[in-house]
């Protein structure tokens, strides 16, 4: 296949996945945005975690909340559990990699906080452990997932929210996850601080 045609096909695949997501996900995105807003209004914080590209997404939303998204506004409390390399490697070395987020949630999570658990497959053992630790500490969970939701979907309770991208492609799921993160940031900005654009 011609490389230009291949790139065009990838753009089309991404667009089609976003079209399908647009039909299926707005209500759950709104529910997640409202959960984050309630958390922040109650002096809680957002904790984010994920592996690989999802780790980058966890750091991305934390940066948008702590710094700013599109509105000038006060800093908001968010922590990417993927960003502390010494802590993560100590936990992985002394315990097991599956505990790298769960241990941090045990230390930093408080009732009323929200865990944003990002996993394209829903099967990452470290994310499963994180969701369990979050529930043990009284956190609500927002799961950004894909495929069939995996093990994480089965763990979610009535106060949790799953935003499951309708795709089996890891790349397409990650592309929609980034858009969802920007939707959540926009909702938080508008609900907490107003804005007309």
VMD Tcl script that draws the C-alpha trace (Angstrom):
set ca {
  {0.00 0.00 0.00}
  {1.16 3.51 -0.79}
  {2.36 5.25 2.44}
  {0.13 8.27 1.84}
  {-2.87 5.98 1.39}
  {-1.93 4.15 4.59}
  {-1.84 7.41 6.54}
  {-5.19 8.41 5.04}
  {-6.65 5.05 6.14}
  {-5.37 5.58 9.69}
  {-6.98 9.01 9.82}
  {-10.25 7.51 8.59}
  {-10.11 4.71 11.18}
  {-9.58 7.27 13.94}
  {-12.41 9.45 12.67}
  {-14.78 6.48 12.45}
  {-13.95 5.37 16.00}
  {-14.61 8.89 17.25}
  {-17.93 8.99 15.38}
  {-19.03 5.78 17.06}
  {-17.80 7.01 20.44}
  {-19.68 10.27 19.91}
  {-22.90 8.27 19.55}
  {-22.31 6.09 22.62}
  {-20.25 7.97 25.23}
  {-21.51 11.51 25.94}
  {-23.78 10.54 28.86}
  {-21.04 8.58 30.63}
  {-18.52 11.37 30.00}
  {-20.94 13.83 31.60}
  {-21.43 11.47 34.58}
  {-17.66 11.23 35.01}
  {-17.21 15.00 34.74}
  {-19.88 15.53 37.36}
  {-18.18 13.00 39.67}
  {-14.85 14.82 39.34}
  {-16.53 18.18 39.95}
  {-18.29 16.88 43.09}
  {-14.97 15.49 44.30}
  {-13.17 18.81 43.83}
  {-16.01 20.81 45.41}
  {-15.73 18.48 48.43}
  {-12.01 19.22 48.81}
  {-11.07 15.89 47.27}
  {-8.47 15.18 44.63}
  {-8.12 13.20 41.45}
  {-5.63 10.33 41.37}
  {-4.77 8.95 37.94}
  {-3.02 5.77 36.87}
  {-2.30 3.68 33.79}
  {0.47 1.76 32.05}
  {2.38 2.74 28.92}
  {0.45 5.29 26.87}
  {-2.20 5.29 29.59}
  {0.47 6.39 32.08}
  {1.08 9.38 29.82}
  {-2.67 10.08 29.79}
  {-2.75 10.02 33.61}
  {0.04 12.59 33.68}
  {-1.72 14.63 30.99}
  {-4.95 15.10 32.94}
  {-3.05 15.87 36.14}
  {-1.10 18.58 34.32}
  {-4.27 20.08 32.85}
  {-5.93 20.25 36.29}
  {-2.96 21.39 38.37}
  {-1.84 23.98 35.84}
  {-4.72 25.01 33.57}
  {-6.74 23.74 30.65}
  {-8.30 26.56 28.61}
  {-9.54 28.93 31.32}
  {-7.46 31.00 33.68}
  {-8.46 29.57 37.04}
  {-7.00 28.33 40.34}
  {-4.92 25.16 40.39}
  {-6.90 21.99 41.07}
  {-5.64 18.98 43.06}
  {-4.66 16.04 40.85}
  {-1.86 13.51 41.16}
  {-0.55 11.18 38.47}
  {0.46 8.00 40.30}
  {2.60 7.18 37.26}
  {4.97 10.13 37.74}
  {6.91 9.17 40.88}
  {9.62 6.88 39.50}
  {11.45 6.21 42.80}
  {8.22 5.23 44.55}
  {7.01 3.08 41.65}
  {10.31 1.23 41.31}
  {10.60 0.72 45.07}
  {7.14 -0.84 45.21}
  {7.81 -2.97 42.13}
  {11.11 -4.15 43.60}
  {10.00 -4.75 47.18}
  {6.51 -6.08 46.48}
  {5.34 -6.65 42.92}
  {4.61 -4.47 39.91}
  {0.90 -5.14 40.33}
  {1.04 -3.05 43.52}
  {2.67 0.12 42.12}
  {-0.58 2.09 42.10}
  {-2.45 0.29 44.90}
  {0.25 1.14 47.47}
  {0.17 4.80 46.49}
  {-3.63 4.84 46.76}
  {-3.33 3.32 50.24}
  {-0.98 6.17 51.19}
  {-2.58 9.11 49.37}
  {-6.23 8.23 48.74}
  {-9.00 9.51 50.98}
  {-12.73 8.94 51.02}
  {-14.33 11.27 48.50}
  {-11.35 11.28 46.15}
  {-11.69 9.94 42.61}
  {-9.42 7.41 40.93}
  {-9.15 7.74 37.17}
  {-8.05 4.25 36.09}
  {-6.94 4.20 32.45}
  {-6.61 0.88 30.65}
  {-7.27 0.03 27.03}
  {-7.89 -3.65 27.79}
  {-9.31 -3.55 31.31}
  {-7.04 -6.47 32.14}
  {-3.91 -4.81 33.56}
  {-3.24 -6.40 36.94}
  {-1.86 -3.15 38.34}
  {-5.09 -1.35 37.41}
  {-7.25 -4.11 38.86}
  {-5.29 -3.81 42.12}
  {-5.65 -0.02 42.00}
  {-9.43 -0.23 41.63}
  {-9.64 -2.64 44.58}
  {-7.44 -0.36 46.71}
  {-9.56 2.65 45.74}
  {-12.75 0.91 46.82}
  {-11.10 -0.13 50.10}
  {-10.26 3.54 50.78}
  {-13.71 4.86 49.82}
  {-12.75 6.40 46.47}
  {-15.07 6.53 43.51}
  {-13.59 5.13 40.31}
  {-13.80 6.42 36.77}
  {-12.49 3.79 34.36}
  {-11.36 4.78 30.89}
  {-11.38 1.47 29.05}
  {-11.93 -0.18 25.69}
  {-12.50 -3.56 24.07}
  {-14.90 -5.49 26.38}
  {-13.98 -3.61 29.57}
  {-12.07 -6.60 30.93}
  {-11.66 -7.37 34.62}
  {-11.90 -3.72 35.63}
  {-15.47 -3.39 34.34}
  {-16.57 -6.28 36.55}
  {-15.21 -4.52 39.66}
  {-17.09 -1.27 39.25}
  {-19.90 -0.40 41.61}
  {-22.99 1.79 41.25}
  {-21.13 5.01 42.18}
  {-18.36 4.33 39.64}
  {-18.36 5.30 35.95}
  {-16.94 3.36 33.02}
  {-16.19 5.18 29.79}
  {-15.60 2.28 27.40}
  {-14.36 3.19 23.94}
  {-16.14 1.08 21.30}
  {-13.03 -0.36 19.64}
  {-10.66 -3.32 19.81}
  {-7.67 -1.32 18.53}
  {-5.34 -0.07 21.26}
  {-4.30 2.92 19.15}
  {-7.87 3.97 18.40}
  {-8.86 3.54 22.06}
  {-5.96 5.72 23.18}
  {-6.90 8.41 20.67}
  {-10.43 8.57 22.07}
  {-9.13 8.46 25.65}
  {-7.26 11.71 25.00}
  {-10.41 13.34 23.64}
  {-12.37 12.13 26.67}
  {-9.73 13.60 28.99}
  {-10.09 16.96 27.25}
  {-13.90 16.72 27.56}
  {-13.53 16.06 31.30}
  {-11.18 19.02 31.73}
  {-13.58 21.24 29.83}
  {-16.51 20.10 32.00}
  {-14.59 20.75 35.22}
  {-13.57 24.22 34.05}
  {-17.12 25.14 33.01}
  {-18.86 23.66 36.05}
  {-16.47 25.16 38.59}
  {-15.54 28.45 36.96}
  {-18.08 29.18 34.21}
  {-17.05 30.46 30.82}
  {-18.93 31.17 27.65}
  {-16.77 29.65 24.89}
}
mol new
graphics top color blue
foreach p $ca { graphics top sphere $p radius 0.5 }
foreach p [lrange $ca 0 end-1] q [lrange $ca 1 end] { graphics top cylinder $p $q radius 0.2 }
display resetview
